[in-house]
Amino acid sequence: MSPTTNRAVNLEDLRRMARRRLPGPIYDLVAGGADDEVTRADNQRAFSDYRLATRAFSKGEGSPDTSVTLFGHRLSWPVMLAPTGAARVLHRDAELAVARAARSRETGYVHGVVSGHPLTQISAVEPDPLWLQLYLSSDRDEVAAVIQQATDCDVRALVVTVDLPVIGNRERDRRHGLTVPMRPTAKTVAQCVAHPRWGFDFLRGNLPQSSPLDGRSSPFSTQRQILRSAYPVRLEDLEFIRANWDGPLLVKGILNGEDCKVAVGAGADGVIVSNHGGRQLDRAPATLDALPAVVRAADERTVVLLDGGIRRGTDVLVALASGADAVLVGRPYLYGLAAGGQAGVERAIDILRMELERAMSLMGLADLDEVDPGCLIPRPRG
C-alpha cells in the first residue's frame, strides 16, 4: 500500500488526497452534482438525523459477524462497489484497479456501462460477485447482445438504471466544458497541464500501447455510450430483460414505493434506492429519506439496497437498521482510486469495514441479524 493512502484514517482523508492530486475540473467531475447540489448534500446530511442505540450486554464473543446473503451468495460484509463512470480519468488502471481491489477485499463489484475497460477484462479479474449495470436503448438486439455477454462472463446479476431519461444539469462540468461532446475551456486545459503527474498517468491509461491494459476505451471514445445512456425506460423494457435474463435482476433509481411495486411486478428481484448521487434531479429526496417507503412497498422476497451518502461505517448501520439489505458506495472508492489506484480503493474498503466492525462492537451487536429499527434513535428536529 502506498504511503499516501496508508495515511488515510477516514474517507475524508482520501477525498482530500484526491483533491490535491487531481486538476480542479477532474475533481469536480467526481464530486459535483446537479444544479444547486441540494440532493448531493442531503444524501450525507440525512444520516446525521439518527443516533445509534447501544446495548451494554452483547450476545457475541470476539469480532462481530458482518456477513450477509444476497440472492443465495454470501458476502463477507454488506457493502458493494457501485457502478460509476469517472474511473478512466482518475487513474490509468481505472476499473481494473477497482475490480482487483474488490477481489482482494472480497467485496462485490457492479461494473458500469461507461467504462474504460470491457466486461471481458473485468470478469477475468474474477471479483465475486460481479454484477453488471445496464443502460437500455431502443435497439433490442443490442440489449440482447449485452445480456448474452453477461451470461458468458459469469455475471451474477443485472442492474438496470432507470433514472437517466436525460443527463442531469451538472453545472460544474458545464463550466469546465466537460460536457458531451467535450468542449474544455482554456482554464480547464491550463489546470490539467498544471498537474503533470496526473497528466502523465492519464496519457499512460489512454494512449494506444502494448500492455496488459490493451482493449481499454479512452474517456473520449465512450462519449457515444454516455449520449445513448440517456433513455427513458419503459415497463416493456424491463419485461424484455426479464424474459431474456435468468439471473437476479435489480432496478436502480427507485425513490418511492409505487415505482418499487412496478419494478417488482415487471419481474425485478431487487431494487436499489438511488438518486444517482445527486447528479440527476436536484431536490430529489435523499436516499435514506426515501428508503422506508420503498422497504414498506417491497415484499419479503425483494432485495432492497441503498446507494448514496455512505461515508462512515455507522452510516452503513443506519441504512441497515432503516430496512436496507445492503448498501453500495461510489464516490468513496473513486477518491481512493484517485489517491492511490488499487491500493487506494482497498484503503477505502478497509476504512469502512473497520468502522462498521468497531461500531457493531461498541453497540453490543454480535451480527447483522441484530440490526433493526430499535438500533436507531431519531434526532429531534427544530
VENSUL-V781704 format. One record per residue. PSI is psi in whole degrees, 0 to 359 (999 if undefined). Layout:
# VENSUL-V781704
psi:PSI
psi:PSI
This chain:
# VENSUL-V781704
psi:137
psi:150
psi:327
psi:309
psi:333
psi:337
psi:346
psi:121
psi:347
psi:175
psi:332
psi:325
psi:317
psi:321
psi:316
psi:322
psi:316
psi:320
psi:321
psi:325
psi:328
psi:148
psi:148
psi:312
psi:326
psi:320
psi:317
psi:330
psi:326
psi:314
psi:337
psi:167
psi:197
psi:149
psi:240
psi:1
psi:32
psi:312
psi:320
psi:314
psi:322
psi:328
psi:320
psi:319
psi:327
psi:328
psi:334
psi:354
psi:2
psi:148
psi:158
psi:134
psi:126
psi:155
psi:122
psi:330
psi:110
psi:149
psi:345
psi:173
psi:143
psi:206
psi:143
psi:153
psi:115
psi:9
psi:153
psi:152
psi:125
psi:121
psi:40
psi:1
psi:124
psi:124
psi:145
psi:342
psi:164
psi:37
psi:129
psi:160
psi:123
psi:160
psi:134
psi:170
psi:10
psi:358
psi:326
psi:343
psi:3
psi:325
psi:147
psi:331
psi:345
psi:229
psi:339
psi:318
psi:321
psi:313
psi:320
psi:320
psi:319
psi:319
psi:314
psi:334
psi:10
psi:47
psi:138
psi:150
psi:132
psi:109
psi:132
psi:156
psi:313
psi:89
psi:154
psi:355
psi:140
psi:160
psi:325
psi:322
psi:319
psi:318
psi:332
psi:335
psi:335
psi:50
psi:144
psi:110
psi:157
psi:120
psi:160
psi:127
psi:144
psi:117
psi:139
psi:164
psi:172
psi:351
psi:99
psi:327
psi:321
psi:317
psi:317
psi:324
psi:321
psi:318
psi:319
psi:319
psi:321
psi:320
psi:316
psi:330
psi:12
psi:37
psi:134
psi:332
psi:149
psi:139
psi:107
psi:119
psi:127
psi:9
psi:31
psi:56
psi:329
psi:164
psi:133
psi:163
psi:84
psi:93
psi:328
psi:314
psi:321
psi:320
psi:326
psi:352
psi:15
psi:67
psi:183
psi:113
psi:161
psi:135
psi:69
psi:138
psi:165
psi:322
psi:322
psi:314
psi:317
psi:319
psi:325
psi:318
psi:328
psi:358
psi:72
psi:327
psi:315
psi:317
psi:318
psi:317
psi:319
psi:316
psi:319
psi:328
psi:353
psi:344
psi:146
psi:134
psi:162
psi:110
psi:172
psi:350
psi:1
psi:143
psi:352
psi:165
psi:139
psi:161
psi:338
psi:327
psi:349
psi:4
psi:327
psi:321
psi:319
psi:315
psi:318
psi:342
psi:340
psi:99
psi:126
psi:112
psi:135
psi:163
psi:320
psi:336
psi:315
psi:319
psi:325
psi:316
psi:316
psi:324
psi:341
psi:0
psi:123
psi:343
psi:184
psi:138
psi:125
psi:150
psi:122
psi:131
psi:22
psi:131
psi:7
psi:163
psi:323
psi:317
psi:327
psi:314
psi:321
psi:314
psi:315
psi:322
psi:333
psi:1
psi:5
psi:141
psi:345
psi:161
psi:152
psi:116
psi:111
psi:143
psi:28
psi:34
psi:23
psi:21
psi:2
psi:266
psi:111
psi:146
psi:11
psi:156
psi:150
psi:147
psi:321
psi:324
psi:326
psi:339
psi:312
psi:319
psi:323
psi:318
psi:319
psi:326
psi:336
psi:145
psi:173
psi:343
psi:348
psi:125
psi:132
psi:119
psi:157
psi:136
psi:116
psi:121
psi:354
psi:118
psi:353
psi:158
psi:328
psi:330
psi:322
psi:316
psi:319
psi:317
psi:316
psi:319
psi:337
psi:0
psi:352
psi:144
psi:332
psi:176
psi:164
psi:150
psi:145
psi:288
psi:319
psi:315
psi:335
psi:320
psi:319
psi:320
psi:314
psi:325
psi:328
psi:25
psi:219
psi:318
psi:325
psi:320
psi:317
psi:322
psi:320
psi:317
psi:315
psi:318
psi:310
psi:318
psi:318
psi:321
psi:320
psi:312
psi:319
psi:315
psi:319
psi:319
psi:316
psi:333
psi:354
psi:29
psi:127
psi:327
psi:176
psi:343
psi:338
psi:354
psi:116
psi:178
psi:336
psi:346
psi:349
psi:140
psi:106
psi:135
psi:128
psi:136
psi:154
psi:999
